[in-house]
Amino acid sequence: MTLQLPTQIDFRSDTVTLPTAAMHAAMTEARVGDDVYGEDPTVNALEQLAADKLGYEAALFASSGTQTNLLALLAHCERGDEYIVGQQAHTYKYEGGGAAIFGSIQPQPLEFRDDGTLSLQDIEAAIKPDDIHFANTRLIALENTVGGKVLPLSYLAEVRELVDTRALALHLDGARVFNASVALGIEITEITRYFDSISVCLSKGLCAPVGSVLAGSTELINKARRWRKVLGGGMRQAGFIAAAGMVALNENVERLAEDHSKAEKLYDGLRPISEFNLCDASVQTNMVFLDCGASVATPLAEHLQQKGICISAADKVRLVLHKDISNEDVDTMIASCRDYFQV
């Protein structure tokens, strides 16, 4: 089978990755059934694989990370409850306000620190007292990686201690959590063991075409499964896409180190360009950020488009490395930027 190839070098996101040949084969050969009845053997196998790999009792397959994060919030919280979250976190800012819309769950956003963490003091101060004037604080939601940064294990342990002391729950938006574990050189369970639930995307650097998984206790996943049905997330013969998710978890995790290496190469190549303000930056996983302003980024994006390179123009440009960007593509990007700035 001939795979469709990208028409351009696309740095916008790792969501643009195309499925691998192994995924195409697995999808073609997948055994399927009605997943809403719990009868799709491939979905069941994916959920068991995800639960085992992430270190939880159970897991649930859903169409997107937006949905798995929302399912977690709905399963942890009741109407009128509150969750503490980062001001720039996906679960608060970039997922349509789903918790408030569907669950009447109040967010309490806090500013991220430069390393992607939330201050423990700020979290403690934001937890509401048991008073009829306030929403009930039920959950803290973290993100890892956040802006390409990896949360330190020591920090996760401190947040877990705080959560236990205050009888709260702890959720992780782990869309790219395997990037974090690969960057740290540790088993994924060394991260997940601190959380009551975790959402993991299969369709970013892991290259599956569709889907995310939510993992947690059996009780939590049973609640989330009901909410998935309410949200219209029952996908019937979903085994065709679940098969690609199994390949993602079994074969594509270690490959993420290649993306991290390409990000370091890109960073080193772009560092001499003063307009990008990269001198004090660091690359931990698969992202490079250009702090250049839209007045620089917009004409640069137009120039790169003519070279077959796609970026998102913004005040701070995020360049994301993934499977479908080769080392040669990185060289092309570096040369094109240096040519534009005459470096």
N, C-alpha and C positions, 0 to 999 in steps of 0.2 A: 504494500500500500504506500502510495506517495503522500507524504505529509505536506500540508499547506505551509509555506514559509512566510515569515513576516515580509511586508513590502518595504519596511524601513527599519532603521535602528531606533527602537522606542525606549526612551529612558523615563517615561512618565510614571510607570508603576510596574511591579512584578505581577499584577493582575492580567497583564497582556500576554503572559506565557501561553504557548500552545502545548497541547497534550503530547506526550512522548509516544513513540511507536508501541511501546509496551502497554500504554494506556489504551491506545486504539485496539490492540489485540484483545485486551481484557474486556473492554466494553462490547466488542463483537461477540465474545464467547460467554458473556455473563448469563447466569441463571437468574430469572426474575420471578416475582410474584407481586401480590398487592401489599405494599408496605403498610398501608393504613390498617389492614387486618393483621399486620405483623408477620406476613407470609413471604416477604421477599428475602430469599436466602443470602443474597449478596449484601443487601443492606444490613441484615442481621450480623453477617460476618464482619463487615466494616465497623459496626458499632462495638462488637466484642473486641476487635483488634485495637480500636482507639481507646477503649476503656483499659485494656491490659497495658498498652504502651504508655498511656498517660498516668496510670496508677490509680484508677477509680473503679467503683463498683459497676458503673453503667455509663453508657454514652448514647447520644441521639444525633442522627444525621439530619441536616437541614440544608436549605438551598443557599444560604449565605451567612457570613459572619454577622451582618446586621441582625439576622433572625436569631442566631444562636445567642448573641449578647442579650437581645430582647427577651428571649425565652428564659435566660438565667435571671434577669431582673424580675420578670413576672413570677417565676417560681420561688425566688427568695423573699419577695416583698408582697405586701397586701396594699389595697387601696389606702392612700393617705400616708404610707411609709415614705422614708427618705433614703437615698443612697449618696454617699460621698464619692466624688469623682474628680478627675483633672479637668481644668477649664478648657484645655485643648484636646481632651480625650475623645476618641471616636464614639464611645458609648454616650457621651453627652452632646458633642458638637456636630458630629458628622453622620448621625444615624436617624435624622428626622424627628428627634424628640419622641421616639416611640414609647419610652417608659412612661412619659407624662400622658401621651395620647391614649395608649391602650391600657395602661395600668394605674393611672392617676398616682404615679410614683413621683415624688418631688426630688429633683437633683439638687445637691449642694456642691457646686463646683469650687475647686481650689486651684490656685496657680501651681503649675509644675515648676520645680527647681531646674537649674541648668542640666542636671544629670538625669532628668526624667522622673525623679521621685516626687512624692508629696511629703511635705514636712510632717513629721509625727506630731509636732506641737500644733500645727494647723489642723490636722485631723482630730486630735483630742479636743481642741477648742470648738470644732464644728459639730461634734456629737451633741445632740440635743438632750436636755434633762427630761426626766419623766414628768411632764407637765402638759396640761391640756392646751396650752398656748402653742405648742410646737408639734411638728410632724415627728413620727417615731423613726429615729435613725436605726436602720436594720442592716445596712450593707456598705462595705467599702469596695469600690471597683478600681483596680489598677490595670495598667497596660504594659506589655512587655513583648517585643521591644516597643519603645516609644520614641518616634523620630529617629529610629535606627540605633538608639541607645539601649544598653542592656542593664536591667535593674540588678544591683548587687545582691547576692544571696544573704549577706548580713542584714541588708535592709528588709528583705522579705521576712526574715526571722523576727525582726523588731515589729513589723506591722502585724505579723501573726500573734505575737505576744499581746499587743494592744487589742486586737480583735477579740482574743480569748478573754482578756480582762474585762472588756466591756460587753461581752456576750453578743457580739455582732457576727456577721458572715463576711467572707472575703471571696470576691470573684475576680478572675483574671481575663481580660481581653487579650488572649494569647494568639492573635492572628498570625504573628511571626515569632511565636515562642520557640520554635525549633531553631530559628536563627540565633536566638539567645543561647540555647543550650550548646549549639555547635561553636559559637564564639567563645564560650566558657570552657569548652572541652569536657562537658559533664553529661550524665544521663538526664533526660528530660524530667524524670521523677524527682531530681534534686531541686527543681523549680516548682513543679506542680504540687508537691507535698505540703506546701504552705497554704494552698487554696481550697476552698470548699467546692468551687466549680471553675471550669476553664472552657473558653471558646477558642477553637483552633481552626484557621482557614486551611483548606486543602488546595485552594485555587490561586495562591500567590506563588511564592518561590517553590512550593512543592508541585506545581504545574498541572494539577487536576483542572478540568474545564469548568467544574461547578462544585460548590459545596463546602460546608464547614461542619464541625462536630462540636457538640457540647458534652462535657463529661462531668460527672459528679456522683453523689450517692444515688442509690436506687430510688429512694423516695423523691429526691429532687428531679431526677430524670422522668419519673412517672408524671409529676406535675408539669414538667416542661413539654412532655409528649402531648398532654391534653391541650396546652396552650398552642402548640404547633398546629394542631387540628383547627382550633378556633381562628388562628391567623391565616388559615388557608394553605398551610405548609405541608399537608399530606400529599405526597408525590406519586402514589401508586407504584408502578413498575420502575422504581428509582434505582434498581440494581445496575442498570446500564451506566449510570454516572457514579454510583457507589464503587463499582469495579475500578474506575480510574482513581478514586480516593484510596483504595487499598494499595494500588501501585505507588501512589504518592507517599504513603506512610512507610511502605516496605522498602522502597528503592531510592527515594529522592531526598532523604534527610541529610545524609552525609555530603551530598553534592552541593549543599548550600555553602560549604566552605569555599567553593570555586567563586561564588558570587561575592563573598567577602574579599577574596583576593583581588578580584577585578575592581572592586570599589577602592581598595587601597591603591591600585595602579592608576585609576582615574584621578584620585585625589592627588597623588604625587605628580601626575602629568599636568594638572590644572593649577597647581599651587603657584607657579611663577606669574600667573595672571592676577595682577593686583586688584582688578575690578571685582574679583570673586571673593575677596576677603577670607581666604582659606588659611591664613597663617596660624591661627590659634585653634583651628578645627581639629577634630579627630574622627576617624572612621572605625566604628566598632563592628558593624555588620555589612549590610548591602546597600547603604545609602550614603550619598555625598550631597551636602547642602551648599548652594552658592548664595551668599548673602550680598546680592548685587543690586537689588531694587528693580522695580518693574521698568523703569526708564532704560535700563541696560538689558534686562531679560527679554523684553518684547522684540526689539530689533534683532537680538541674538537668536531668538527662536525662529524668526523669519529667515535669517541667514542659514541656520542649521537645516531648516526644512528643505531648502534648495539643495542641500547635500544629502538628503535622505535621512536626516536625523530628527527625531521628534522629542521635544521637551515641553513642559508646561511652564508658560511665562507667568511669573509671580514675583513679589518682592523678595521672597526667599525660594529659590528654585531647588526642588528635590529631584535628584538624579538617582534612579533605582536600578541596580544591577540584578540580572536574572539569567535564567538558562538561555534565552534567545538573544543575548548579547555576548558576542565572543570577545576574546582578547584583541582580535583584529579590529572589531567594532570600537573598542575602547581607544585603540590607537587612532582610528578615524575621527572619533569625537575630540580627542586631545588636539590633533592636527588642525581640525576645523576651527576650534576655539582659538588656538594660538594664531592661526591665519587671520581670523576676524579682528583680534586685538593687536595683531602685528608684534607678537612676542617672539 
